[in-house]
Amino acid sequence: MDSFEFNKIAAAILIALLTIKGADLISNHLIEPHMLKENVYKIAGVSSSSSGAPTEVAKKGPAPIEPLLAAANVQQGEAAFKKCTSCHTIEKGGPNRIGPDLYGVVGAPKGQHQGYAYSSALEKKGGTWTLDDLNEWLYSPRDFVPGTKMSFAGVKDDKERADLIAYMMKQSDSPMPLPEVKEAAPSSKEPEPKNDVKKEGH
């Protein structure tokens, strides 16, 4: 290849590179990108910060159980328990299924029921099933006891969960009483005296 042919090839490559670079510069001036304040497609559990970077949304936990129990309905809780019957019984001396019989579970030790093999995670949790613990457990078993073999997603509705716990409380030899609904205290503020002075017309 003589020098003339080599120069033609080099010139062609150079022109191509200049054309590409020129087109890039022109397009940047013609089209200015506009950054969106929010993502067009929203992903559950993720939100965007002011800089556009995704941030974790704080997990919502269950509402405190005692105020909810004061207005709970045991009959509705019995109906709610039907979704548990594929894995549990709740009568005295009832058989274990995929999960243990739940009669007398309120106040009972965690991870201890005759004839049932619990996950090591629940056995290590320790303590007894308090109302607060049941509230957390029924809201999200896997968050309350990471490593549990219970695959139930949880009861997210606060009213339904309170009704369910109220029903479970009654299934015991010594049922724990439900909290009483507290009436609002009468206002001690005295009514302001009315101004009976009539204004004269002008």
DRENDO-1510 file (C-alpha; in Angstrom, 1 decimal, always signed):
<recs>
REC; n; res; u; v; w
REC; 1; MET; +0.0; +0.0; +0.0 .
REC; 2; ASP; +1.5; +3.4; -1.1 .
REC; 3; SER; +1.4; +6.5; +1.1 .
REC; 4; PHE; -1.5; +8.0; -1.0 .
REC; 5; GLU; -3.8; +5.1; -0.3 .
REC; 6; PHE; -2.9; +5.2; +3.4 .
REC; 7; ASN; -3.6; +8.9; +3.6 .
REC; 8; LYS; -7.1; +8.4; +2.0 .
REC; 9; ILE; -7.9; +5.7; +4.6 .
REC; 10; ALA; -6.7; +7.9; +7.5 .
REC; 11; ALA; -8.6; +10.9; +6.2 .
REC; 12; ALA; -11.8; +8.8; +5.9 .
REC; 13; ILE; -11.5; +7.6; +9.5 .
REC; 14; LEU; -10.8; +11.1; +10.7 .
REC; 15; ILE; -13.8; +12.5; +8.9 .
REC; 16; ALA; -16.0; +9.8; +10.4 .
REC; 17; LEU; -14.8; +10.6; +13.9 .
REC; 18; LEU; -15.4; +14.3; +13.4 .
REC; 19; THR; -18.9; +13.7; +12.0 .
REC; 20; ILE; -19.8; +11.5; +15.1 .
REC; 21; LYS; -18.4; +14.1; +17.5 .
REC; 22; GLY; -20.1; +16.9; +15.7 .
REC; 23; ALA; -23.5; +15.2; +15.8 .
REC; 24; ASP; -23.1; +14.5; +19.5 .
REC; 25; LEU; -22.3; +18.2; +20.3 .
REC; 26; ILE; -25.3; +19.3; +18.1 .
REC; 27; SER; -27.7; +16.9; +19.8 .
REC; 28; ASN; -26.7; +18.0; +23.3 .
REC; 29; HIS; -27.6; +21.6; +22.3 .
REC; 30; LEU; -30.8; +20.7; +20.6 .
REC; 31; ILE; -32.1; +18.2; +23.3 .
REC; 32; GLU; -31.8; +19.1; +27.0 .
REC; 33; PRO; -32.6; +16.2; +29.4 .
REC; 34; HIS; -35.3; +17.0; +32.0 .
REC; 35; MET; -35.0; +15.1; +35.2 .
REC; 36; LEU; -38.3; +14.0; +36.7 .
REC; 37; LYS; -39.1; +14.8; +40.4 .
REC; 38; GLU; -40.6; +11.3; +40.8 .
REC; 39; ASN; -40.2; +8.0; +39.1 .
REC; 40; VAL; -42.8; +7.2; +36.5 .
REC; 41; TYR; -43.0; +3.6; +37.6 .
REC; 42; LYS; -43.3; +3.3; +41.4 .
REC; 43; ILE; -42.0; +0.3; +43.2 .
REC; 44; ALA; -43.7; -0.9; +46.3 .
REC; 45; GLY; -41.6; -0.2; +49.4 .
REC; 46; VAL; -39.3; +2.2; +47.7 .
REC; 47; SER; -39.6; +6.0; +47.3 .
REC; 48; SER; -37.3; +8.6; +45.7 .
REC; 49; SER; -35.5; +11.3; +47.6 .
REC; 50; SER; -35.2; +14.9; +46.4 .
REC; 51; SER; -32.0; +13.9; +44.6 .
REC; 52; GLY; -33.8; +11.1; +42.7 .
REC; 53; ALA; -32.1; +8.3; +44.5 .
REC; 54; PRO; -34.3; +5.5; +45.8 .
REC; 55; THR; -34.8; +5.3; +49.5 .
REC; 56; GLU; -36.4; +2.6; +51.7 .
REC; 57; VAL; -39.8; +3.4; +53.0 .
REC; 58; ALA; -40.1; +2.9; +56.7 .
REC; 59; LYS; -42.1; -0.3; +57.5 .
REC; 60; LYS; -45.4; +0.2; +59.2 .
REC; 61; GLY; -45.9; -1.9; +62.3 .
REC; 62; PRO; -49.1; -3.0; +64.0 .
REC; 63; ALA; -51.1; -0.5; +66.1 .
REC; 64; PRO; -51.0; -1.0; +69.9 .
REC; 65; ILE; -53.3; -3.8; +70.7 .
REC; 66; GLU; -55.0; -2.9; +74.0 .
REC; 67; PRO; -57.0; +0.1; +72.7 .
REC; 68; LEU; -58.1; -2.1; +69.8 .
REC; 69; LEU; -59.1; -5.0; +72.1 .
REC; 70; ALA; -61.4; -2.7; +74.1 .
REC; 71; ALA; -63.7; -2.5; +71.1 .
REC; 72; ALA; -62.9; -6.0; +69.6 .
REC; 73; ASN; -65.7; -8.4; +68.6 .
REC; 74; VAL; -65.2; -12.0; +69.6 .
REC; 75; GLN; -67.7; -13.3; +67.1 .
REC; 76; GLN; -66.0; -11.6; +64.2 .
REC; 77; GLY; -62.7; -13.0; +65.6 .
REC; 78; GLU; -64.1; -16.5; +65.4 .
REC; 79; ALA; -65.0; -15.8; +61.7 .
REC; 80; ALA; -61.5; -14.5; +61.1 .
REC; 81; PHE; -59.9; -17.6; +62.7 .
REC; 82; LYS; -61.4; -19.7; +59.8 .
REC; 83; LYS; -58.4; -18.6; +57.7 .
REC; 84; CYS; -56.2; -20.3; +60.3 .
REC; 85; THR; -58.0; -23.7; +60.4 .
REC; 86; SER; -56.1; -25.2; +57.5 .
REC; 87; CYS; -53.0; -25.2; +59.8 .
REC; 88; HIS; -54.4; -25.0; +63.3 .
REC; 89; THR; -57.1; -26.2; +65.7 .
REC; 90; ILE; -58.2; -24.2; +68.7 .
REC; 91; GLU; -60.2; -26.6; +70.9 .
REC; 92; LYS; -59.0; -28.2; +74.1 .
REC; 93; GLY; -57.0; -31.3; +73.4 .
REC; 94; GLY; -57.3; -30.6; +69.6 .
REC; 95; PRO; -54.9; -32.3; +67.3 .
REC; 96; ASN; -51.8; -30.6; +65.9 .
REC; 97; ARG; -51.8; -30.0; +62.1 .
REC; 98; ILE; -49.2; -28.2; +60.1 .
REC; 99; GLY; -49.2; -25.9; +63.1 .
REC; 100; PRO; -50.0; -26.6; +66.8 .
REC; 101; ASP; -53.3; -26.6; +68.5 .
REC; 102; LEU; -53.8; -23.0; +69.8 .
REC; 103; TYR; -56.1; -23.6; +72.8 .
REC; 104; GLY; -54.8; -21.7; +75.7 .
REC; 105; VAL; -52.0; -20.1; +73.7 .
REC; 106; VAL; -52.4; -16.6; +75.3 .
REC; 107; GLY; -50.0; -16.6; +78.2 .
REC; 108; ALA; -48.4; -19.9; +77.2 .
REC; 109; PRO; -44.7; -20.4; +76.7 .
REC; 110; LYS; -43.4; -19.8; +73.2 .
REC; 111; GLY; -42.3; -22.8; +71.2 .
REC; 112; GLN; -43.7; -25.4; +73.7 .
REC; 113; HIS; -46.7; -27.5; +72.9 .
REC; 114; GLN; -46.9; -31.3; +73.5 .
REC; 115; GLY; -46.3; -33.3; +70.4 .
REC; 116; TYR; -45.4; -30.4; +68.1 .
REC; 117; ALA; -41.9; -29.7; +66.7 .
REC; 118; TYR; -41.3; -25.9; +66.5 .
REC; 119; SER; -38.7; -24.2; +64.5 .
REC; 120; SER; -35.5; -23.5; +66.4 .
REC; 121; ALA; -36.0; -19.8; +65.8 .
REC; 122; LEU; -39.3; -19.8; +67.7 .
REC; 123; GLU; -37.9; -22.1; +70.5 .
REC; 124; LYS; -35.0; -19.6; +71.0 .
REC; 125; LYS; -37.4; -16.6; +71.2 .
REC; 126; GLY; -38.3; -17.5; +74.7 .
REC; 127; GLY; -40.9; -15.9; +77.0 .
REC; 128; THR; -44.6; -16.3; +76.9 .
REC; 129; TRP; -47.2; -15.2; +74.4 .
REC; 130; THR; -48.2; -11.8; +75.7 .
REC; 131; LEU; -50.9; -9.8; +73.9 .
REC; 132; ASP; -48.2; -7.5; +72.5 .
REC; 133; ASP; -46.2; -10.4; +71.2 .
REC; 134; LEU; -49.3; -12.0; +69.6 .
REC; 135; ASN; -50.1; -8.6; +68.0 .
REC; 136; GLU; -46.6; -8.5; +66.5 .
REC; 137; TRP; -46.6; -12.1; +65.5 .
REC; 138; LEU; -50.0; -12.1; +63.8 .
REC; 139; TYR; -49.0; -8.8; +62.0 .
REC; 140; SER; -45.9; -10.4; +60.4 .
REC; 141; PRO; -44.6; -13.8; +61.7 .
REC; 142; ARG; -41.3; -13.6; +59.8 .
REC; 143; ASP; -40.5; -10.1; +61.0 .
REC; 144; PHE; -41.2; -11.1; +64.6 .
REC; 145; VAL; -39.3; -14.4; +64.5 .
REC; 146; PRO; -36.9; -14.4; +61.5 .
REC; 147; GLY; -36.3; -18.0; +60.5 .
REC; 148; THR; -39.8; -19.3; +61.6 .
REC; 149; LYS; -41.2; -22.0; +59.4 .
REC; 150; MET; -44.7; -20.4; +59.5 .
REC; 151; SER; -45.4; -19.2; +56.0 .
REC; 152; PHE; -48.4; -17.1; +56.9 .
REC; 153; ALA; -48.1; -13.5; +55.5 .
REC; 154; GLY; -49.9; -12.0; +58.5 .
REC; 155; VAL; -53.1; -10.0; +59.3 .
REC; 156; LYS; -52.4; -6.4; +58.4 .
REC; 157; ASP; -55.9; -5.0; +59.3 .
REC; 158; ASP; -55.7; -3.8; +62.9 .
REC; 159; LYS; -59.4; -4.4; +63.6 .
REC; 160; GLU; -59.4; -7.9; +62.2 .
REC; 161; ARG; -56.3; -8.8; +64.1 .
REC; 162; ALA; -57.7; -7.4; +67.4 .
REC; 163; ASP; -60.9; -9.4; +66.8 .
REC; 164; LEU; -58.8; -12.6; +66.2 .
REC; 165; ILE; -56.8; -12.1; +69.4 .
REC; 166; ALA; -59.9; -11.4; +71.4 .
REC; 167; TYR; -61.3; -14.8; +70.2 .
REC; 168; MET; -58.1; -16.6; +71.0 .
REC; 169; MET; -58.1; -15.1; +74.5 .
REC; 170; LYS; -61.5; -16.7; +75.1 .
REC; 171; GLN; -60.2; -20.2; +74.1 .
REC; 172; SER; -58.7; -21.0; +77.5 .
REC; 173; ASP; -59.4; -22.7; +80.8 .
REC; 174; SER; -58.9; -19.3; +82.4 .
REC; 175; PRO; -59.7; -16.7; +79.8 .
REC; 176; MET; -58.1; -13.3; +80.2 .
REC; 177; PRO; -60.7; -10.6; +80.4 .
REC; 178; LEU; -60.9; -8.1; +77.5 .
REC; 179; PRO; -60.0; -4.5; +78.4 .
REC; 180; GLU; -63.0; -2.3; +79.2 .
REC; 181; VAL; -63.8; +0.6; +76.9 .
REC; 182; LYS; -62.9; +3.7; +78.7 .
REC; 183; GLU; -65.5; +6.5; +78.5 .
REC; 184; ALA; -64.3; +9.9; +77.8 .
REC; 185; ALA; -63.8; +12.0; +80.9 .
REC; 186; PRO; -66.3; +14.9; +81.2 .
REC; 187; SER; -64.9; +18.2; +80.5 .
REC; 188; SER; -64.0; +20.2; +83.6 .
REC; 189; LYS; -63.9; +23.4; +81.7 .
REC; 190; GLU; -66.7; +25.8; +82.8 .
REC; 191; PRO; -68.7; +27.3; +80.0 .
REC; 192; GLU; -67.9; +30.9; +79.4 .
REC; 193; PRO; -70.6; +33.4; +80.5 .
REC; 194; LYS; -72.7; +34.8; +77.7 .
REC; 195; ASN; -72.5; +38.5; +77.0 .
REC; 196; ASP; -76.1; +39.7; +77.2 .
REC; 197; VAL; -75.3; +43.3; +76.8 .
REC; 198; LYS; -77.2; +44.7; +73.9 .
REC; 199; LYS; -75.5; +47.0; +71.6 .
REC; 200; GLU; -77.2; +50.2; +70.8 .
REC; 201; GLY; -77.8; +51.0; +67.2 .
REC; 202; HIS; -76.2; +54.0; +65.5 .
</recs>
